[in-house]
């Protein structure tokens, strides 16, 4: 059974600025300033809001009080557009998003999930963490819609659209089954790894998961 998803935790201060630069390099963004905020969603999992060049919203650097609700931070940083959550492939980098970044951010509030290579969560745990994130995104967008009714860019649908590539497509299917149409608008699957159980990766993955921590990451990189 999956563990209960931990609460969202904003990444702040020095850790925020270091991770902001790292994520901008992964997606080949023009500037780290396009990474508007970062939340830790699990032991080795994060989600970042990626803004457009024209975005006028600030960053989470100014939201530093320990008692501030993460969902309220999400709402204040939103442009009022429908949220789009991108789930990466097995490498966890979301690097292919760089080809669609500009077009997507014009029409959606784009959030990207990142998973460290050291992550050893089960599939059920990953689905639980991301499903919790989807519900929080929906709630924050509803809050934004209530506060900024006059915003001409505001979406009429607060439910996130989820987009998954490769393993992220399989991940998106799991989240879709968990959240349903109550919390999700649509699921877009890009070359989904739905035949995973019929490939060598199933055997390789099971073997990798048994390795000690110091060998897990190097062996995973070699397998990729």
N, C-alpha and C positions, 0 to 999 in steps of 0.2 A: 504494500500500500504506500501511496505517496505521503510524504511528510507535509504538515501544514506549511504553507508559504510564509516566509518571514515578512515582517512589515518593510515597506520601502524606506530607504535611508539615504538622504541627500549626501552626495560627495562634496566636501567643502574644502576651502582654504588651499594649502599647498598640494594636497592630493588631487583636488579638482583641477588645478592648473596643469599639473603633470599629466593627468589622464586626458584632459582636453587636447593637449598637444599630441599625445599618442593616438587618440581616436581620429584626429584630423589627418594624421599620416596614413592610417589604415585605409581611410576612404578617399585619400588624395583630395581633401578639401583645400580650397585656396587659402583659408585662414582658420586657425583654431577658434576664432571668434564665432564661427558658424556653429560650433558646438555650444548650445545655449544652456544646457544643464545636464547633470548626470546623477542618476540614482542607482544605488546598489539594490538589486532585487533578490540576490541569493549569495551563498558563500563565495562564488567566483563568477557571478553574473551581474551585468550592469545594463542599464538602458539610458540612452542619451537622446535629447531632442536636438535635431539638426535643422537649423534655420536657413532661410534663403538670404541672398545678398540684400534684398530689399526689406527684410524683417526689421521691425522697429521695436520688438520686445527685447528686454534685457537678458541678463544671465543670472544663474543662481548664485553668483559670487556675492550679490548683495543680500541674499536670503541666508543669514548666518545664525539666526537665533535658534537655540536648541529645541524650543517648544513649538516651533512652527510646523504645522501639519504638511506633510509632503504633498498631499493631494491639493491643498490650497496653493502651494508653490507651483504645481503643474498648471493650475487654473490661471494664476496670475501671469505666467509666462506664455500662455497659449495665445495664438492669433485668432482663435475662434473658429478655425477651420476644422473639418472632420479629421480625427486622428488616424494616422496610418502607421502601423507597427510592422517593421521589417525584421524578419527572423533569418539569420544567416545560415550558411551551409555548415558542414562538419568542422571547418577550420575556425568557426566562430568569429571571423573578422569583419564580415559584411563589406568586403572590399569591392565587390561588383556593383554596389549601390552608387559608386561614383559616376557611372554612366547615366543614371536617371535622377541624380540628386536635384539638379536645378529644376527640371520639369515637375518633379513630385512636390517640392517645397512651395511651388507657386499655388498649388491647389489643395495641399493637405498639411496638417500639423504632423511632421515626420518624426517618428521615434524609432530608434534602432537598438536592437538588443545585441550586446556583446558578451561573449563567454570566454573566460580565460582558458588557455590550453590545460591548465591544471584541474579544471572542473571534472569531477567524477560523479556528478548527480545522475540518478537513474532517469529514464525517459519520463516516468510518471512524476518524478520530482520537478523536471523541467516544465512539464505541462502545467503542474499546479502553480509554479512560480509565475509563468507567463499568463495563465488565466487570471491570477490575482492582479497582475499588471493591467490586463485588458479592462477589468472592472474599474480599477482606479482611473484609467484614462477616460473611460466613459463618464465617471462621476465628475472628474475635473472639467471635462468639456461641458457637461450640463451646468456646472457652477459658472463657468465662463459665459455661457449663453444667457443665463439669468442676469448676470451683472452687466453684460454689454449687449443688450438687445438691439441697440441702435447701430451696431457694427455691420456694415454692408457685406463684409467678408464672412460673417458668421455662418456656420453650417446649420442646417435644419436637422441633421442626424448626428447625435453625440456618440453613437456606437462606432468603435474603431473598425477600420478595414485592416485586415491582417494579410501580409504578403510574405511568403516563405519560399526560399530558394534551396533546391537540393534537399539536404536533411532538414532545412528550415521548412520545406513544404510538408514533410512528414510531421514535423513539430506543429505546424499550423493546423493540420488535420486533427491532431490530438486536442489542441486548444479549441478548435471549432466544435468538437464533440462535447467538450466540457462546458463551454460557454453558451453555445446555441445562438439562435437569432435574437435572444433577449439582450445579449451583450455584444454581439458581433454583427456588423453590417454585411460584410462579404469576406471571403477568403480567396486570395489570388495565389495559385501554386505555380512556381516556375521550375520546370524540370524536377518535380518532386521525387524523392527517394522512396517511393511507395513499394518498390520491388526489393527493398533492402534485405529482406529475409531470404532472398534467392541469390544473393551476391556473396563473394568472399568476405565482404566487410563485416558480416554478422559473426563469422568465426574469428576474424582478426580483432574485432571490437571486444568480444568476450575474453580473448587472450590478453589484450591490453589492460582490461579492467582488473586483472589479477596481479599486475606488476606492482612492485613497491613504488612509492612516490618519486624517488630519485630517478627511476627508469621510465616512468609513465610518459612524461613529456617528450624525452628524446626518441623513444620508440614510436610514439604517435606521429612525430614529425617525419621520421624515416618511412613510416607506412604511407603517409600522404605523398 
